[in-house]
Amino acid sequence: MSSSQSVLIDSLLLDLFQELRKAGMALTLEQHDLLRQAIAQGYGLGGWQDFKRVCRLLWVKPCANYDANIFDRTFDSIITLYSTINLA
């Protein structure tokens, strides 16, 4: 992954994290860092669906504060802003 691509992915992760928190998900800084570590290890970089799957695995839980519907709506709206990034 190039350094410019890494900066874009970091920006994407922060935007997604902040928007999910605004939408009502009770994400913590530790959860944000865990996702950053997973991405740095190469997880979720096989394309947008792979990226979404890893985010979902780490951030969506079976309770109201980690709602899958909020995640899906917010993820899809944020990804449209970053769709030019090639994750694969």
Rosetta blueprint (number, residue, H / E / L):
1 M L
2 S L
3 S H
4 S H
5 Q H
6 S H
7 V H
8 L H
9 I H
10 D H
11 S H
12 L H
13 L H
14 L H
15 D H
16 L H
17 F H
18 Q H
19 E H
20 L H
21 R H
22 K H
23 A L
24 G L
25 M L
26 A L
27 L L
28 T L
29 L H
30 E H
31 Q H
32 H H
33 D H
34 L H
35 L H
36 R H
37 Q H
38 A H
39 I H
40 A H
41 Q L
42 G L
43 Y L
44 G L
45 L L
46 G L
47 G L
48 W H
49 Q H
50 D H
51 F H
52 K H
53 R H
54 V H
55 C H
56 R H
57 L H
58 L H
59 W H
60 V L
61 K L
62 P L
63 C L
64 A H
65 N H
66 Y H
67 D L
68 A H
69 N H
70 I H
71 F H
72 D H
73 R H
74 T H
75 F H
76 D H
77 S H
78 I H
79 I H
80 T H
81 L H
82 Y L
83 S L
84 T L
85 I L
86 N L
87 L L
88 A L
